[in-house]
């Protein structure tokens, strides 16, 4: 692996299904506008309660992508 420079963006993904789906939603959306996505880190997990049940999952992720040379 050569030397690379990365930029990091912070995103919030959400889903009514699961935490994993919320992560996939954030990464999937980032992939539509950013290139060279390499890694992610979940930095926060939270949710919304609706009628005594989990109504929504929300995750904050840092996504790293390589800058072009």
N, CA, C and O atoms as a Tripos MOL2 file, in Angstrom:
@<TRIPOS>MOLECULE
protein
  276   275    69     0     0
PROTEIN
NO_CHARGES

@<TRIPOS>ATOM
      1 N           0.8380   -1.1770    0.0000 N.3       1 UNK1
      2 CA          0.0000    0.0000    0.0000 C.3       1 UNK1
      3 C           0.8800    1.2350    0.0000 C.2       1 UNK1
      4 O           1.7830    1.3560    0.8280 O.2       1 UNK1
      5 N           0.6260    2.1490   -0.9160 N.am      2 UNK2
      6 CA          1.4120    3.3650   -1.0090 C.3       2 UNK2
      7 C           0.9460    4.4220   -0.0270 C.2       2 UNK2
      8 O           0.0290    4.2040    0.7640 O.2       2 UNK2
      9 N           1.5980    5.5710   -0.0980 N.am      3 UNK3
     10 CA          1.2030    6.6950    0.7520 C.3       3 UNK3
     11 C          -0.0520    7.3340    0.1750 C.2       3 UNK3
     12 O          -0.1360    7.5730   -1.0300 O.2       3 UNK3
     13 N          -1.0230    7.6090    1.0350 N.am      4 UNK4
     14 CA         -2.2790    8.2160    0.6090 C.3       4 UNK4
     15 C          -2.6570    9.3400    1.5600 C.2       4 UNK4
     16 O          -2.2170    9.3770    2.7090 O.2       4 UNK4
     17 N          -3.4700   10.2440    1.0660 N.am      5 UNK5
     18 CA         -4.0660   11.2820    1.8930 C.3       5 UNK5
     19 C          -5.5700   11.0600    1.8510 C.2       5 UNK5
     20 O          -6.1430   10.8240    0.7870 O.2       5 UNK5
     21 N          -6.2030   11.1350    3.0120 N.am      6 UNK6
     22 CA         -7.6340   10.8810    3.1240 C.3       6 UNK6
     23 C          -8.3690   12.1320    3.5910 C.2       6 UNK6
     24 O          -7.8180   12.9580    4.3190 O.2       6 UNK6
     25 N          -9.5900   12.2530    3.1700 N.am      7 UNK7
     26 CA        -10.5010   13.2520    3.7080 C.3       7 UNK7
     27 C         -11.5660   12.4690    4.4670 C.2       7 UNK7
     28 O         -11.9470   11.3700    4.0660 O.2       7 UNK7
     29 N         -12.0420   13.0480    5.5710 N.am      8 UNK8
     30 CA        -13.0510   12.3980    6.3910 C.3       8 UNK8
     31 C         -14.2920   13.2850    6.4380 C.2       8 UNK8
     32 O         -14.2020   14.4840    6.7040 O.2       8 UNK8
     33 N         -15.4450   12.6830    6.1790 N.am      9 UNK9
     34 CA        -16.7200   13.3870    6.3140 C.3       9 UNK9
     35 C         -17.5550   12.6630    7.3570 C.2       9 UNK9
     36 O         -17.4240   11.4540    7.5500 O.2       9 UNK9
     37 N         -18.4020   13.4100    8.0160 N.am     10 UNK10
     38 CA        -19.2750   12.8150    9.0220 C.3      10 UNK10
     39 C         -20.7020   12.8240    8.4850 C.2      10 UNK10
     40 O         -21.1960   13.8500    8.0170 O.2      10 UNK10
     41 N         -21.3510   11.6780    8.5570 N.am     11 UNK11
     42 CA        -22.6980   11.5170    8.0250 C.3      11 UNK11
     43 C         -23.5960   10.8970    9.0930 C.2      11 UNK11
     44 O         -23.1170   10.2420   10.0180 O.2      11 UNK11
     45 N         -24.8910   11.1100    8.9540 N.am     12 UNK12
     46 CA        -25.8690   10.4620    9.8230 C.3      12 UNK12
     47 C         -26.8070    9.6560    8.9390 C.2      12 UNK12
     48 O         -27.4720   10.2020    8.0580 O.2      12 UNK12
     49 N         -26.8540    8.3490    9.1830 N.am     13 UNK13
     50 CA        -27.7550    7.4660    8.4550 C.3      13 UNK13
     51 C         -28.8830    7.0210    9.3700 C.2      13 UNK13
     52 O         -28.7060    6.9140   10.5840 O.2      13 UNK13
     53 N         -30.0380    6.7640    8.7840 N.am     14 UNK14
     54 CA        -31.1620    6.3130    9.5970 C.3      14 UNK14
     55 C         -31.8960    5.1730    8.9110 C.2      14 UNK14
     56 O         -31.8070    4.9890    7.6970 O.2      14 UNK14
     57 N         -32.6220    4.4160    9.7190 N.am     15 UNK15
     58 CA        -33.4010    3.2900    9.2080 C.3      15 UNK15
     59 C         -34.4370    2.8850   10.2420 C.2      15 UNK15
     60 O         -34.2070    2.9890   11.4470 O.2      15 UNK15
     61 N         -35.5700    2.4250    9.7610 N.am     16 UNK16
     62 CA        -36.5800    1.8830   10.6680 C.3      16 UNK16
     63 C         -36.3530    0.3930   10.9050 C.2      16 UNK16
     64 O         -37.0370   -0.2130   11.7290 O.2      16 UNK16
     65 N         -35.3820   -0.2140   10.1770 N.am     17 UNK17
     66 CA        -35.1340   -1.6490   10.2670 C.3      17 UNK17
     67 C         -34.0810   -2.0300   11.2950 C.2      17 UNK17
     68 O         -34.3390   -2.8410   12.1850 O.2      17 UNK17
     69 N         -32.8590   -1.4270   11.1710 N.am     18 UNK18
     70 CA        -31.7520   -1.8500   12.0290 C.3      18 UNK18
     71 C         -30.6110   -0.8410   11.9930 C.2      18 UNK18
     72 O         -30.5570    0.0420   11.1370 O.2      18 UNK18
     73 N         -29.7050   -1.0010   12.9460 N.am     19 UNK19
     74 CA        -28.5010   -0.1720   12.9620 C.3      19 UNK19
     75 C         -27.6650   -0.4400   11.7150 C.2      19 UNK19
     76 O         -27.1430    0.4850   11.0930 O.2      19 UNK19
     77 N         -27.5460   -1.7180   11.3570 N.am     20 UNK20
     78 CA        -26.7600   -2.0800   10.1790 C.3      20 UNK20
     79 C         -27.3360   -1.4350    8.9200 C.2      20 UNK20
     80 O         -26.5840   -0.9760    8.0600 O.2      20 UNK20
     81 N         -28.6420   -1.3990    8.8100 N.am     21 UNK21
     82 CA        -29.2910   -0.7890    7.6560 C.3      21 UNK21
     83 C         -29.0520    0.7260    7.6430 C.2      21 UNK21
     84 O         -28.8920    1.3180    6.5760 O.2      21 UNK21
     85 N         -29.0290    1.3460    8.8140 N.am     22 UNK22
     86 CA        -28.7330    2.7750    8.9020 C.3      22 UNK22
     87 C         -27.3110    3.0580    8.4170 C.2      22 UNK22
     88 O         -27.0770    4.0540    7.7330 O.2      22 UNK22
     89 N         -26.3630    2.1850    8.7680 N.am     23 UNK23
     90 CA        -24.9830    2.3250    8.2880 C.3      23 UNK23
     91 C         -24.9500    2.1720    6.7700 C.2      23 UNK23
     92 O         -24.3390    2.9810    6.0720 O.2      23 UNK23
     93 N         -25.6100    1.1340    6.2640 N.am     24 UNK24
     94 CA        -25.6530    0.9010    4.8070 C.3      24 UNK24
     95 C         -26.2560    2.0920    4.0750 C.2      24 UNK24
     96 O         -25.7830    2.4610    3.0000 O.2      24 UNK24
     97 N         -27.2930    2.6940    4.6440 N.am     25 UNK25
     98 CA        -27.9200    3.8550    4.0080 C.3      25 UNK25
     99 C         -26.9540    5.0320    3.9190 C.2      25 UNK25
    100 O         -26.8910    5.7090    2.8930 O.2      25 UNK25
    101 N         -26.2050    5.2760    4.9880 N.am     26 UNK26
    102 CA        -25.2340    6.3750    4.9810 C.3      26 UNK26
    103 C         -24.1160    6.1220    3.9770 C.2      26 UNK26
    104 O         -23.7630    7.0090    3.2000 O.2      26 UNK26
    105 N         -23.5610    4.9150    3.9920 N.am     27 UNK27
    106 CA        -22.4570    4.5800    3.0750 C.3      27 UNK27
    107 C         -22.9480    4.5620    1.6270 C.2      27 UNK27
    108 O         -22.2650    5.0610    0.7320 O.2      27 UNK27
    109 N         -24.1170    3.9950    1.4020 N.am     28 UNK28
    110 CA        -24.6740    3.9390    0.0550 C.3      28 UNK28
    111 C         -24.9040    5.3150   -0.5290 C.2      28 UNK28
    112 O         -24.6190    5.5560   -1.7020 O.2      28 UNK28
    113 N         -25.4170    6.2180    0.2870 N.am     29 UNK29
    114 CA        -25.6570    7.5800   -0.2000 C.3      29 UNK29
    115 C         -24.3430    8.3010   -0.4560 C.2      29 UNK29
    116 O         -24.2190    9.0230   -1.4460 O.2      29 UNK29
    117 N         -23.3660    8.1190    0.4120 N.am     30 UNK30
    118 CA        -22.0520    8.7490    0.2200 C.3      30 UNK30
    119 C         -21.4180    8.2790   -1.0810 C.2      30 UNK30
    120 O         -20.7710    9.0590   -1.7810 O.2      30 UNK30
    121 N         -21.6020    7.0080   -1.4030 N.am     31 UNK31
    122 CA        -21.0180    6.4420   -2.6160 C.3      31 UNK31
    123 C         -21.5920    7.0250   -3.9010 C.2      31 UNK31
    124 O         -20.9990    6.8720   -4.9690 O.2      31 UNK31
    125 N         -22.7340    7.6900   -3.8090 N.am     32 UNK32
    126 CA        -23.3270    8.3080   -5.0030 C.3      32 UNK32
    127 C         -22.6310    9.6090   -5.3870 C.2      32 UNK32
    128 O         -22.6900   10.0260   -6.5440 O.2      32 UNK32
    129 N         -21.9710   10.2550   -4.4190 N.am     33 UNK33
    130 CA        -21.3350   11.5500   -4.7120 C.3      33 UNK33
    131 C         -19.8440   11.5870   -4.4130 C.2      33 UNK33
    132 O         -19.1560   12.5080   -4.8500 O.2      33 UNK33
    133 N         -19.3300   10.6060   -3.6780 N.am     34 UNK34
    134 CA        -17.9110   10.5820   -3.3400 C.3      34 UNK34
    135 C         -17.2440    9.3720   -3.9770 C.2      34 UNK34
    136 O         -17.8650    8.3210   -4.1380 O.2      34 UNK34
    137 N         -15.9830    9.5280   -4.3350 N.am     35 UNK35
    138 CA        -15.2100    8.4370   -4.9270 C.3      35 UNK35
    139 C         -14.1520    7.9530   -3.9430 C.2      35 UNK35
    140 O         -13.8000    8.6550   -2.9950 O.2      35 UNK35
    141 N         -13.6600    6.7630   -4.1800 N.am     36 UNK36
    142 CA        -12.5510    6.1970   -3.4100 C.3      36 UNK36
    143 C         -12.8640    6.0160   -1.9300 C.2      36 UNK36
    144 O         -11.9880    6.2010   -1.0850 O.2      36 UNK36
    145 N         -14.1170    5.6510   -1.6070 N.am     37 UNK37
    146 CA        -14.4460    5.3780   -0.2050 C.3      37 UNK37
    147 C         -13.6300    4.1830    0.2640 C.2      37 UNK37
    148 O         -13.5800    3.1540   -0.4110 O.2      37 UNK37
    149 N         -12.9930    4.3180    1.4160 N.am     38 UNK38
    150 CA        -12.1140    3.2550    1.9080 C.3      38 UNK38
    151 C         -12.5130    2.6850    3.2590 C.2      38 UNK38
    152 O         -12.3140    1.4940    3.4970 O.2      38 UNK38
    153 N         -13.0670    3.4920    4.1460 N.am     39 UNK39
    154 CA        -13.3460    2.9980    5.4830 C.3      39 UNK39
    155 C         -14.4260    3.8390    6.1490 C.2      39 UNK39
    156 O         -14.7330    4.9480    5.7130 O.2      39 UNK39
    157 N         -14.9910    3.2880    7.2120 N.am     40 UNK40
    158 CA        -15.9410    4.0470    8.0210 C.3      40 UNK40
    159 C         -15.7670    3.6870    9.4850 C.2      40 UNK40
    160 O         -15.2430    2.6260    9.8240 O.2      40 UNK40
    161 N         -16.2180    4.5910   10.3480 N.am     41 UNK41
    162 CA        -16.1710    4.3880   11.7890 C.3      41 UNK41
    163 C         -17.5020    4.8710   12.3640 C.2      41 UNK41
    164 O         -17.8990    6.0130   12.1330 O.2      41 UNK41
    165 N         -18.1890    4.0120   13.1070 N.am     42 UNK42
    166 CA        -19.4220    4.4210   13.7680 C.3      42 UNK42
    167 C         -19.0350    5.1720   15.0380 C.2      42 UNK42
    168 O         -18.3670    4.6140   15.9090 O.2      42 UNK42
    169 N         -19.4500    6.4330   15.1490 N.am     43 UNK43
    170 CA        -19.0530    7.2390   16.3020 C.3      43 UNK43
    171 C         -20.2080    7.5000   17.2620 C.2      43 UNK43
    172 O         -19.9890    7.9400   18.3910 O.2      43 UNK43
    173 N         -21.4320    7.2350   16.8240 N.am     44 UNK44
    174 CA        -22.5770    7.4510   17.7030 C.3      44 UNK44
    175 C         -23.7570    6.6150   17.2280 C.2      44 UNK44
    176 O         -23.9760    6.4630   16.0260 O.2      44 UNK44
    177 N         -24.5040    6.0830   18.1620 N.am     45 UNK45
    178 CA        -25.7010    5.3100   17.8520 C.3      45 UNK45
    179 C         -26.8210    5.8190   18.7370 C.2      45 UNK45
    180 O         -26.6480    5.9820   19.9450 O.2      45 UNK45
    181 N         -27.9520    6.0660   18.1370 N.am     46 UNK46
    182 CA        -29.1080    6.5070   18.9110 C.3      46 UNK46
    183 C         -30.3760    6.0920   18.1840 C.2      46 UNK46
    184 O         -30.3110    5.5240   17.0940 O.2      46 UNK46
    185 N         -31.5100    6.3670   18.7690 N.am     47 UNK47
    186 CA        -32.7550    5.9830   18.1330 C.3      47 UNK47
    187 C         -33.9200    6.8130   18.6050 C.2      47 UNK47
    188 O         -33.7910    7.6690   19.4810 O.2      47 UNK47
    189 N         -35.0350    6.5470   18.0190 N.am     48 UNK48
    190 CA        -36.2760    7.2410   18.3180 C.3      48 UNK48
    191 C         -37.2690    6.2100   18.8320 C.2      48 UNK48
    192 O         -37.4150    5.1380   18.2450 O.2      48 UNK48
    193 N         -37.9480    6.5310   19.9190 N.am     49 UNK49
    194 CA        -38.9350    5.6240   20.4960 C.3      49 UNK49
    195 C         -40.3200    6.1000   20.0850 C.2      49 UNK49
    196 O         -40.6530    7.2790   20.2060 O.2      49 UNK49
    197 N         -41.1120    5.1660   19.5990 N.am     50 UNK50
    198 CA        -42.4660    5.4810   19.1450 C.3      50 UNK50
    199 C         -43.4350    4.4580   19.7480 C.2      50 UNK50
    200 O         -43.3850    3.2780   19.4000 O.2      50 UNK50
    201 N         -44.2990    4.8980   20.6340 N.am     51 UNK51
    202 CA        -45.2640    4.0020   21.2470 C.3      51 UNK51
    203 C         -44.6390    2.9020   22.0900 C.2      51 UNK51
    204 O         -45.1590    1.7880   22.1460 O.2      51 UNK51
    205 N         -43.5280    3.2080   22.7460 N.am     52 UNK52
    206 CA        -42.8620    2.2310   23.5900 C.3      52 UNK52
    207 C         -41.9950    1.2310   22.8430 C.2      52 UNK52
    208 O         -41.4810    0.2880   23.4450 O.2      52 UNK52
    209 N         -41.8260    1.4240   21.5420 N.am     53 UNK53
    210 CA        -40.9950    0.5320   20.7270 C.3      53 UNK53
    211 C         -39.9810    1.3630   19.9380 C.2      53 UNK53
    212 O         -40.1340    2.5730   19.7700 O.2      53 UNK53
    213 N         -38.9610    0.6870   19.4700 N.am     54 UNK54
    214 CA        -37.9810    1.3690   18.6270 C.3      54 UNK54
    215 C         -38.6550    1.7450   17.3130 C.2      54 UNK54
    216 O         -39.1380    0.8850   16.5760 O.2      54 UNK54
    217 N         -38.6770    3.0360   17.0400 N.am     55 UNK55
    218 CA        -39.2970    3.5020   15.8080 C.3      55 UNK55
    219 C         -38.2840    3.7600   14.7150 C.2      55 UNK55
    220 O         -38.5900    3.6300   13.5300 O.2      55 UNK55
    221 N         -37.0710    4.1290   15.1120 N.am     56 UNK56
    222 CA        -36.0520    4.4980   14.1370 C.3      56 UNK56
    223 C         -34.6770    4.3550   14.7590 C.2      56 UNK56
    224 O         -34.4910    4.6630   15.9360 O.2      56 UNK56
    225 N         -33.7200    3.8950   13.9830 N.am     57 UNK57
    226 CA        -32.3180    3.8270   14.3840 C.3      57 UNK57
    227 C         -31.5770    4.9380   13.6650 C.2      57 UNK57
    228 O         -31.8940    5.2650   12.5210 O.2      57 UNK57
    229 N         -30.5970    5.5170   14.3310 N.am     58 UNK58
    230 CA        -29.7950    6.5680   13.7190 C.3      58 UNK58
    231 C         -28.3390    6.3570   14.1230 C.2      58 UNK58
    232 O         -28.0480    6.1190   15.2950 O.2      58 UNK58
    233 N         -27.4280    6.4410   13.1630 N.am     59 UNK59
    234 CA        -25.9970    6.2900   13.4410 C.3      59 UNK59
    235 C         -25.2310    7.4450   12.8130 C.2      59 UNK59
    236 O         -25.5460    7.8990   11.7130 O.2      59 UNK59
    237 N         -24.2290    7.9040   13.5310 N.am     60 UNK60
    238 CA        -23.3010    8.8800   12.9860 C.3      60 UNK60
    239 C         -22.0480    8.1070   12.5940 C.2      60 UNK60
    240 O         -21.4770    7.3810   13.4070 O.2      60 UNK60
    241 N         -21.6270    8.2670   11.3480 N.am     61 UNK61
    242 CA        -20.4350    7.5770   10.8580 C.3      61 UNK61
    243 C         -19.4520    8.5820   10.2730 C.2      61 UNK61
    244 O         -19.8410    9.5590    9.6340 O.2      61 UNK61
    245 N         -18.1850    8.3230   10.5040 N.am     62 UNK62
    246 CA        -17.1220    9.0440    9.8170 C.3      62 UNK62
    247 C         -16.7180    8.1680    8.6470 C.2      62 UNK62
    248 O         -16.4590    6.9770    8.8180 O.2      62 UNK62
    249 N         -16.6630    8.7460    7.4710 N.am     63 UNK63
    250 CA        -16.3120    8.0120    6.2620 C.3      63 UNK63
    251 C         -15.0320    8.6110    5.6940 C.2      63 UNK63
    252 O         -14.9390    9.8200    5.4810 O.2      63 UNK63
    253 N         -14.0400    7.7410    5.4500 N.am     64 UNK64
    254 CA        -12.7780    8.1950    4.8850 C.3      64 UNK64
    255 C         -12.6780    7.8330    3.4200 C.2      64 UNK64
    256 O         -13.0010    6.7150    3.0190 O.2      64 UNK64
    257 N         -12.2260    8.7940    2.6190 N.am     65 UNK65
    258 CA        -12.0050    8.5040    1.2080 C.3      65 UNK65
    259 C         -10.6810    9.1150    0.7690 C.2      65 UNK65
    260 O         -10.2690   10.1800    1.2290 O.2      65 UNK65
    261 N         -10.0280    8.3880   -0.1500 N.am     66 UNK66
    262 CA         -8.7180    8.7810   -0.6500 C.3      66 UNK66
    263 C          -8.8320    9.9420   -1.6200 C.2      66 UNK66
    264 O          -9.6600    9.9300   -2.5310 O.2      66 UNK66
    265 N          -7.9950   10.9380   -1.4160 N.am     67 UNK67
    266 CA         -7.9080   12.0360   -2.3700 C.3      67 UNK67
    267 C          -7.0820   11.5850   -3.5690 C.2      67 UNK67
    268 O          -6.1040   10.8530   -3.4240 O.2      67 UNK67
    269 N          -7.4830   12.0250   -4.7370 N.am     68 UNK68
    270 CA         -6.7350   11.6610   -5.9450 C.3      68 UNK68
    271 C          -5.3750   12.3240   -5.9350 C.2      68 UNK68
    272 O          -5.2110   13.4410   -5.4450 O.2      68 UNK68
    273 N          -4.4020   11.6170   -6.4830 N.am     69 UNK69
    274 CA         -3.0330   12.1600   -6.5520 C.3      69 UNK69
    275 C          -2.9520   13.3280   -7.4890 C.2      69 UNK69
    276 O          -1.8780   13.9040   -7.6660 O.2      69 UNK69
@<TRIPOS>BOND
     1     1     2 1
     2     2     3 1
     3     3     4 2
     4     3     5 am
     5     5     6 1
     6     6     7 1
     7     7     8 2
     8     7     9 am
     9     9    10 1
    10    10    11 1
    11    11    12 2
    12    11    13 am
    13    13    14 1
    14    14    15 1
    15    15    16 2
    16    15    17 am
    17    17    18 1
    18    18    19 1
    19    19    20 2
    20    19    21 am
    21    21    22 1
    22    22    23 1
    23    23    24 2
    24    23    25 am
    25    25    26 1
    26    26    27 1
    27    27    28 2
    28    27    29 am
    29    29    30 1
    30    30    31 1
    31    31    32 2
    32    31    33 am
    33    33    34 1
    34    34    35 1
    35    35    36 2
    36    35    37 am
    37    37    38 1
    38    38    39 1
    39    39    40 2
    40    39    41 am
    41    41    42 1
    42    42    43 1
    43    43    44 2
    44    43    45 am
    45    45    46 1
    46    46    47 1
    47    47    48 2
    48    47    49 am
    49    49    50 1
    50    50    51 1
    51    51    52 2
    52    51    53 am
    53    53    54 1
    54    54    55 1
    55    55    56 2
    56    55    57 am
    57    57    58 1
    58    58    59 1
    59    59    60 2
    60    59    61 am
    61    61    62 1
    62    62    63 1
    63    63    64 2
    64    63    65 am
    65    65    66 1
    66    66    67 1
    67    67    68 2
    68    67    69 am
    69    69    70 1
    70    70    71 1
    71    71    72 2
    72    71    73 am
    73    73    74 1
    74    74    75 1
    75    75    76 2
    76    75    77 am
    77    77    78 1
    78    78    79 1
    79    79    80 2
    80    79    81 am
    81    81    82 1
    82    82    83 1
    83    83    84 2
    84    83    85 am
    85    85    86 1
    86    86    87 1
    87    87    88 2
    88    87    89 am
    89    89    90 1
    90    90    91 1
    91    91    92 2
    92    91    93 am
    93    93    94 1
    94    94    95 1
    95    95    96 2
    96    95    97 am
    97    97    98 1
    98    98    99 1
    99    99   100 2
   100    99   101 am
   101   101   102 1
   102   102   103 1
   103   103   104 2
   104   103   105 am
   105   105   106 1
   106   106   107 1
   107   107   108 2
   108   107   109 am
   109   109   110 1
   110   110   111 1
   111   111   112 2
   112   111   113 am
   113   113   114 1
   114   114   115 1
   115   115   116 2
   116   115   117 am
   117   117   118 1
   118   118   119 1
   119   119   120 2
   120   119   121 am
   121   121   122 1
   122   122   123 1
   123   123   124 2
   124   123   125 am
   125   125   126 1
   126   126   127 1
   127   127   128 2
   128   127   129 am
   129   129   130 1
   130   130   131 1
   131   131   132 2
   132   131   133 am
   133   133   134 1
   134   134   135 1
   135   135   136 2
   136   135   137 am
   137   137   138 1
   138   138   139 1
   139   139   140 2
   140   139   141 am
   141   141   142 1
   142   142   143 1
   143   143   144 2
   144   143   145 am
   145   145   146 1
   146   146   147 1
   147   147   148 2
   148   147   149 am
   149   149   150 1
   150   150   151 1
   151   151   152 2
   152   151   153 am
   153   153   154 1
   154   154   155 1
   155   155   156 2
   156   155   157 am
   157   157   158 1
   158   158   159 1
   159   159   160 2
   160   159   161 am
   161   161   162 1
   162   162   163 1
   163   163   164 2
   164   163   165 am
   165   165   166 1
   166   166   167 1
   167   167   168 2
   168   167   169 am
   169   169   170 1
   170   170   171 1
   171   171   172 2
   172   171   173 am
   173   173   174 1
   174   174   175 1
   175   175   176 2
   176   175   177 am
   177   177   178 1
   178   178   179 1
   179   179   180 2
   180   179   181 am
   181   181   182 1
   182   182   183 1
   183   183   184 2
   184   183   185 am
   185   185   186 1
   186   186   187 1
   187   187   188 2
   188   187   189 am
   189   189   190 1
   190   190   191 1
   191   191   192 2
   192   191   193 am
   193   193   194 1
   194   194   195 1
   195   195   196 2
   196   195   197 am
   197   197   198 1
   198   198   199 1
   199   199   200 2
   200   199   201 am
   201   201   202 1
   202   202   203 1
   203   203   204 2
   204   203   205 am
   205   205   206 1
   206   206   207 1
   207   207   208 2
   208   207   209 am
   209   209   210 1
   210   210   211 1
   211   211   212 2
   212   211   213 am
   213   213   214 1
   214   214   215 1
   215   215   216 2
   216   215   217 am
   217   217   218 1
   218   218   219 1
   219   219   220 2
   220   219   221 am
   221   221   222 1
   222   222   223 1
   223   223   224 2
   224   223   225 am
   225   225   226 1
   226   226   227 1
   227   227   228 2
   228   227   229 am
   229   229   230 1
   230   230   231 1
   231   231   232 2
   232   231   233 am
   233   233   234 1
   234   234   235 1
   235   235   236 2
   236   235   237 am
   237   237   238 1
   238   238   239 1
   239   239   240 2
   240   239   241 am
   241   241   242 1
   242   242   243 1
   243   243   244 2
   244   243   245 am
   245   245   246 1
   246   246   247 1
   247   247   248 2
   248   247   249 am
   249   249   250 1
   250   250   251 1
   251   251   252 2
   252   251   253 am
   253   253   254 1
   254   254   255 1
   255   255   256 2
   256   255   257 am
   257   257   258 1
   258   258   259 1
   259   259   260 2
   260   259   261 am
   261   261   262 1
   262   262   263 1
   263   263   264 2
   264   263   265 am
   265   265   266 1
   266   266   267 1
   267   267   268 2
   268   267   269 am
   269   269   270 1
   270   270   271 1
   271   271   272 2
   272   271   273 am
   273   273   274 1
   274   274   275 1
   275   275   276 2
@<TRIPOS>SUBSTRUCTURE
     1 UNK1         2 RESIDUE 1 A UNK
     2 UNK2         6 RESIDUE 1 A UNK
     3 UNK3        10 RESIDUE 1 A UNK
     4 UNK4        14 RESIDUE 1 A UNK
     5 UNK5        18 RESIDUE 1 A UNK
     6 UNK6        22 RESIDUE 1 A UNK
     7 UNK7        26 RESIDUE 1 A UNK
     8 UNK8        30 RESIDUE 1 A UNK
     9 UNK9        34 RESIDUE 1 A UNK
    10 UNK10       38 RESIDUE 1 A UNK
    11 UNK11       42 RESIDUE 1 A UNK
    12 UNK12       46 RESIDUE 1 A UNK
    13 UNK13       50 RESIDUE 1 A UNK
    14 UNK14       54 RESIDUE 1 A UNK
    15 UNK15       58 RESIDUE 1 A UNK
    16 UNK16       62 RESIDUE 1 A UNK
    17 UNK17       66 RESIDUE 1 A UNK
    18 UNK18       70 RESIDUE 1 A UNK
    19 UNK19       74 RESIDUE 1 A UNK
    20 UNK20       78 RESIDUE 1 A UNK
    21 UNK21       82 RESIDUE 1 A UNK
    22 UNK22       86 RESIDUE 1 A UNK
    23 UNK23       90 RESIDUE 1 A UNK
    24 UNK24       94 RESIDUE 1 A UNK
    25 UNK25       98 RESIDUE 1 A UNK
    26 UNK26      102 RESIDUE 1 A UNK
    27 UNK27      106 RESIDUE 1 A UNK
    28 UNK28      110 RESIDUE 1 A UNK
    29 UNK29      114 RESIDUE 1 A UNK
    30 UNK30      118 RESIDUE 1 A UNK
    31 UNK31      122 RESIDUE 1 A UNK
    32 UNK32      126 RESIDUE 1 A UNK
    33 UNK33      130 RESIDUE 1 A UNK
    34 UNK34      134 RESIDUE 1 A UNK
    35 UNK35      138 RESIDUE 1 A UNK
    36 UNK36      142 RESIDUE 1 A UNK
    37 UNK37      146 RESIDUE 1 A UNK
    38 UNK38      150 RESIDUE 1 A UNK
    39 UNK39      154 RESIDUE 1 A UNK
    40 UNK40      158 RESIDUE 1 A UNK
    41 UNK41      162 RESIDUE 1 A UNK
    42 UNK42      166 RESIDUE 1 A UNK
    43 UNK43      170 RESIDUE 1 A UNK
    44 UNK44      174 RESIDUE 1 A UNK
    45 UNK45      178 RESIDUE 1 A UNK
    46 UNK46      182 RESIDUE 1 A UNK
    47 UNK47      186 RESIDUE 1 A UNK
    48 UNK48      190 RESIDUE 1 A UNK
    49 UNK49      194 RESIDUE 1 A UNK
    50 UNK50      198 RESIDUE 1 A UNK
    51 UNK51      202 RESIDUE 1 A UNK
    52 UNK52      206 RESIDUE 1 A UNK
    53 UNK53      210 RESIDUE 1 A UNK
    54 UNK54      214 RESIDUE 1 A UNK
    55 UNK55      218 RESIDUE 1 A UNK
    56 UNK56      222 RESIDUE 1 A UNK
    57 UNK57      226 RESIDUE 1 A UNK
    58 UNK58      230 RESIDUE 1 A UNK
    59 UNK59      234 RESIDUE 1 A UNK
    60 UNK60      238 RESIDUE 1 A UNK
    61 UNK61      242 RESIDUE 1 A UNK
    62 UNK62      246 RESIDUE 1 A UNK
    63 UNK63      250 RESIDUE 1 A UNK
    64 UNK64      254 RESIDUE 1 A UNK
    65 UNK65      258 RESIDUE 1 A UNK
    66 UNK66      262 RESIDUE 1 A UNK
    67 UNK67      266 RESIDUE 1 A UNK
    68 UNK68      270 RESIDUE 1 A UNK
    69 UNK69      274 RESIDUE 1 A UNK
